[in-house]
Amino acid sequence: MRIAPKPGSSYQQPFELLAACHERIERSLSLLARLCTHLATAGPDAVARDATRDVLRYFDVAAPLHHQDEELHVFPALAGDPVLAPICARLRAQHCEIEAQWRPLRALLQTLDQAELPALRRAAEAFARLHDEHLRSENELIFPAARALLDDAQSRAMGVEMAARRGLKLTQ
């Protein structure tokens, strides 16, 4: 599956693309919350199954690639910064927490069992809470600092590698 970049963003502008991914994460988390509400009133109908497929697809495919992008390109750029390097280490650890929280949430989404709705809602809320501070730290601190350190050639190479992870071929 290929995720289309936000209009105006491209692999030639990797930090804009990363920011667009954060917007998609927020939209997917919002869809997850709406899904929980919908399930409480309508049950696992066709609308719920469609929303579930969208959430599963995003967090199974796009989110792990996004984390790889950050871990391979953004965090290493800040490894020498005494203030930001520990924040990057925390964010990397949060990627592991996100993955760990995703597994049981994913299982609940795959069954859409009405008896498990309270557990689904709790897991979805915890998953969203973990993302809140994580995305804020990256958007407000990490991305601007890394962008300032990378020159044009490094940014282009970053975009080429990001595209390659998604099966796209770009030239530098």
C-alpha positions in Angstrom: 0.0 0.0 0.0 1.2 3.5 -0.8 0.3 6.5 1.3 0.0 9.7 -0.8 1.8 12.7 0.5 -0.2 15.7 1.6 -0.6 18.2 -1.2 2.4 20.4 -1.3 4.6 17.9 0.5 7.0 15.4 -1.3 10.0 13.3 -0.6 12.1 16.2 -1.8 10.8 18.0 1.3 11.1 15.2 3.9 10.4 17.3 7.0 7.1 18.6 5.4 6.3 15.0 4.6 7.0 13.9 8.2 4.7 16.7 9.5 2.0 15.5 7.1 2.4 12.0 8.5 1.8 13.5 12.0 -1.4 15.0 10.6 -2.4 11.6 9.3 -1.6 10.0 12.7 -3.9 12.6 14.4 -6.7 11.9 11.8 -6.3 8.1 12.4 -6.5 8.6 16.1 -9.6 10.7 15.7 -11.1 8.1 13.5 -10.3 5.5 16.2 -12.1 7.6 18.9 -15.1 8.0 16.6 -15.1 4.3 15.9 -15.3 3.5 19.6 -18.3 5.9 20.0 -20.0 4.4 16.9 -19.5 0.8 18.1 -21.3 1.8 21.4 -24.4 2.9 19.5 -24.4 0.9 16.2 -22.3 -2.1 16.9 -19.9 -3.6 14.3 -21.7 -2.6 11.2 -20.3 -1.8 7.8 -19.3 1.7 8.8 -17.4 0.3 11.8 -15.7 -2.3 9.7 -14.6 0.3 7.1 -13.3 2.6 9.8 -11.5 -0.3 11.4 -9.8 -1.3 8.1 -8.6 2.3 7.7 -7.2 2.5 11.3 -5.5 -0.9 10.9 -4.0 -0.1 7.6 -2.5 3.2 8.8 -1.0 1.8 12.0 0.1 -1.5 10.5 1.8 0.1 7.4 2.4 3.8 7.4 3.2 4.4 11.1 6.1 1.9 11.3 7.6 3.4 8.2 7.3 6.8 9.8 9.0 5.7 12.9 11.9 4.2 10.8 12.2 7.6 9.0 12.6 9.4 12.3 15.0 6.8 13.8 17.2 6.6 10.8 17.4 10.3 9.8 16.0 12.7 12.4 17.2 11.4 15.7 20.8 10.6 14.6 21.1 14.2 13.4 20.7 15.3 17.0 22.9 12.7 18.7 25.5 15.3 19.6 23.0 17.8 21.2 23.2 17.5 25.0 19.6 18.7 25.4 17.9 17.1 22.4 19.7 13.7 22.4 17.9 12.6 25.6 14.6 13.7 24.2 15.3 11.6 21.0 16.1 8.6 23.2 12.8 9.1 25.0 11.0 9.4 21.7 12.7 6.2 20.4 11.6 4.4 23.6 8.1 5.7 23.0 8.1 4.2 19.5 8.6 0.8 21.3 5.8 1.7 23.7 3.5 2.7 20.7 4.3 -0.7 19.1 3.6 -2.5 22.3 0.3 -0.7 22.9 -0.7 -1.3 19.2 -0.6 -5.1 19.4 -3.4 -5.6 21.9 -5.4 -2.7 20.4 -5.0 -4.2 17.0 -6.3 -7.6 18.3 -9.4 -5.8 19.8 -10.0 -4.0 16.5 -9.7 -7.3 14.5 -12.5 -8.9 16.5 -14.8 -5.9 17.2 -16.4 -7.9 20.0 -19.1 -5.8 21.7 -18.2 -7.5 25.0 -14.7 -6.1 24.6 -15.9 -2.5 23.8 -14.8 -1.1 27.2 -11.3 -2.6 26.8 -11.2 -1.3 23.2 -12.1 2.2 24.4 -9.4 2.1 27.2 -6.8 0.9 24.8 -7.6 3.5 22.2 -7.6 6.3 24.7 -4.2 5.2 26.1 -2.8 4.9 22.6 -4.0 8.4 21.8 -2.5 9.8 25.0 0.9 8.3 24.3 0.8 10.0 20.8 -0.1 13.4 22.2 3.1 14.3 23.9 5.2 12.3 21.4 3.9 14.3 18.4 4.2 17.6 20.2 7.9 17.0 21.1 8.7 16.0 17.6 6.8 18.9 15.9 7.9 21.6 18.3 11.5 20.6 19.2 13.0 17.7 17.2 11.9 18.4 13.6 12.9 22.1 13.6 16.3 21.3 15.2 17.1 18.4 12.9 16.0 20.4 9.8 18.3 23.3 10.8 21.3 20.9 11.0 20.8 19.0 7.7 22.0 20.7 4.6 20.2 20.4 1.2 22.1 17.4 0.1 21.5 15.5 3.3 17.8 16.4 3.2 17.6 15.2 -0.4 19.3 11.9 0.5 16.9 11.6 3.4 13.9 11.9 1.1 15.3 9.4 -1.4 15.8 6.9 1.4 12.3 7.5 2.8 10.8 7.0 -0.7 12.8 3.8 -1.2 11.4 2.3 2.1 8.0 2.8 0.5 9.0 1.2 -2.8 9.4 4.4 -4.7 12.5 5.4 -6.6 13.6 9.0 -6.6 16.8 10.5 -7.9 18.9 12.8 -5.9 
